[in-house]
Amino acid sequence: MALTAVRLLDDEALERSSVVANNAMNRERGLDGVNSYARDLGLHPLDRLRPRLAEHGAAAWLDLCCGQGRALVEAAGQAPDGLEIVGVDLVGHFDQRAYALNGGLTLVTASIAQWQPDRAFDLITCVHGLHYVGDKLGVLARALTWLSPGGTFAAHLDLASIRLADGAPAARLVRRLLREAGVAYDARRRIVTRTGPTVLDLPLEYAGADDQAGPNYTGQPAVDSYYRPLRTGTRPDPVPVPRRSVVVDDQGVRVGHGTWTFEADWDELSSAALSRIVFTPADVDHLELDIDVTWGEFTTVSSDADGFTEAVAEFARRWGRPAPDLTTLDPADGHIVVWQRPDE
């Protein structure tokens, strides 16, 4: 398929399309049962959130392209105290039962290509919604930054609907790029997943969408998305990616990045270890500090983060060891522990 044979729409025109505004994919889907989130995603949202609620007393679930919000209304009726649920949909024809609930559920009428939350979420889902989005990869990249540390992202993504600007299929390319970025893709279920936030910088620039692509694997009319390959993963005139920062003090560890913060007290920390990563073809040569916590999660901080050298030195000081010379570390050294719990 050549680019000249396809009428590409920008986001404004696409959102006026009857294929997008009137799709029926997520209007009646409930929380449980045959036509449900639990069945389509392969995970039950409340089961995924209950451990976080039990441990922290609070949790948050964001559902993009929520349709009527029927599943969210059902979840809000079953949810323990402390669970906040937010649903976002372009059309906004929401289940009327939502307005009788006493808090815990917020439904927003907005384009997910433009909407921006003011908090992080422990679970983000998008059930068959990306089929009707133009810049699917752009929305994916934005949503992945909204996860809390250890949070879960799960969304349907049909890679067959992603093409290069000349019409060539981009499924294999995108699947490889996602894998290299630490984002998993289940080709059988067509579901993309990720645990914990990340910055997804793919070497692709959005060119527009085709709302006349016809039915996808669901049997419903869907939208194909077109991208121009870039020489690097940096988009033209990019908005600077927020730098990470890391602080190690008497309280514990705090890692900041954009809108989210990873925090762990000393009694929650398991270990901290350095490693040097070198990949000559991509001109990559940097140090990483992996910080593990007792409940099995971890966060990684690169050497360009503010406070990196000071954090390494403070870990080593508290462990009673000299800080390693960061200029002489070798990739062959593997992980160099700079701090570890006394009981491990």
C-alpha positions, -999 to +999 in steps of 0.1 A: +000+000+000+015+033-010+012+065+010-004+083-020-033+058-019-042+065+018-059+096+032-041+103+064-060+122+091-045+142+120-059+137+155-085+164+153-100+150+121-097+114+133-117+121+165-146+133+144-146+101+124-176+078+128-153+049+132-137+064+163-166+083+179-192+056+174-173+024+180-190-002+201-160-022+212-161-012+249-196+001+255-211-029+273-181-048+287-183-056+324-158-065+350-164-103+352-179-129+329-178-137+292-176-102+279-154-087+306-121-070+315-110-101+334-115-124+304-101-100+277-070-089+297-062-122+313-061-105+347-087-093+371-082-056+380-093-059+416-072-090+421-042-071+408-049-041+431-058-058+464-022-066+474-013-029+469-043-019+489-034-043+517+002-030+519-003+007+514-040+013+523-045+030+489-043+022+452-054+038+419-066+023+386-068+043+353-088+029+325-083+045+291-110+044+264-134+032+292-166+033+270-197+035+292-175+027+322-196-003+331-167-024+344-155+006+365-189+010+380-190-026+390-154-024+404-163+007+424-192-012+439-170-041+450-138-022+458-123-019+493-119+015+508-088+033+495-092+025+458-095+054+434-107+045+399-105+069+369-120+063+335-113+084+304-133+082+271-136+104+241-174+101+238-185+102+274-218+083+272-213+069+307-232+043+327-258+063+347-251+042+378-218+060+381-235+092+393-251+074+422-218+062+437-204+080+467-168+087+456-141+064+444-149+067+407-141+096+384-152+095+347-137+120+323-147+129+288-114+137+269-091+126+242-065+103+256-040+118+231-043+151+251-055+142+286-029+143+314-034+129+349-021+146+380-010+114+398+005+080+392-015+048+390-009+012+402-029-002+373-034+012+338-056-006+313-069+000+278-093-027+266-095-026+228-092+012+229-059+017+210-076+003+179-093+037+175-063+059+184-041+076+158-008+079+175-010+045+193+027+045+201+026+081+214-003+073+237+015+041+249+047+061+256+028+087+276+008+062+296+039+042+306+052+073+324+020+074+345+027+041+363+037+040+399+068+019+408+057-017+405+024-006+388+010-027+360+001-016+324-020-038+302-036-028+268-047-044+236-024-034+207-028-048+172+007-044+157-008-052+122-024-018+124+010+000+126+026+009+093+055+029+080+048+060+059+053+041+027+027+016+037+051-012+047+040-033+077+059-022+109+047-050+132+081-069+134+100-037+139+078-023+166+077-057+184+115-057+185+117-021+196+092-027+224+111-058+236+144-039+237+127-012+257+115-037+283+079-037+272+064-072+267+040-081+239+018-112+238+013-118+201-014-144+206-036-121+228-023-089+212-017-074+246+012-051+256+023-052+292+048-035+314+056-034+352+068-001+365+072+033+347+095+038+318+104+064+291+097+048+257+116+067+230+111+049+197+128+060+164+094+066+148+075+099+141+037+098+138+025+107+103-012+103+106-040+077+106-063+059+082-099+055+095-108+035+063-085+006+071-115-017+076-120-044+103-091-057+123-088-090+141-118-082+163-141-079+133-148-042+140-137-013+118-104+001+132-077+027+125-043+021+110-015+043+123+014+055+101+049+064+112+081+079+096+113+062+107+138+085+123+176+081+122+177+081+160+151+077+188+149+115+192+120+133+177+124+166+158+124+195+182+119+172+212+107+183+246+136+175+269+130+143+289+130+151+326+163+140+343+162+115+370+174+124+404+184+102+433+189+110+470+201+087+497+198+100+533+187+090+568+151+083+556+161+060+527+161+064+490+141+087+467+143+085+429+125+112+409+116+112+372+091+135+357+058+131+374+066+100+395+087+093+425+101+060+438+106+061+476+118+033+500+128+035+536+159+017+548+139-012+562+124-017+528+157-018+509+174-051+500+206-041+481+222-016+457+246-026+430+266-009+402+272-021+367+287-006+335+267-010+303+286-006+269+269-010+235+293+003+209+269+003+178+245+027+196+273+047+213+261+036+247+285+037+276+271+045+311+269+033+346+237+020+362+227+017+399+201-010+406+182-005+438+163-036+450+135-035+476+123-063+499+090-069+481+107-079+449+106-047+429+136-026+418+145+007+401+174+016+379+192+049+379+217+059+352+249+078+359+235+110+342+209+113+371+214+142+395+230+130+427+242+097+412+278+099+425+267+112+459+242+083+462+268+057+454+292+072+479+265+073+506+254+037+501+291+026+504+296+047+535+266+032+552+279-003+543+313+006+558+331+001+525+351+025+503+332+039+473+343+023+440+362+044+415+334+051+389+360+059+362+376+024+363+346+001+363+346-026+336+316-042+320+331-076+328+329-068+365+292-074+364+271-062+393+292-045+421+274-044+453+277-011+471+252-017+499+233-047+512+210-054+542+229-067+572+207-098+574+213-109+538 
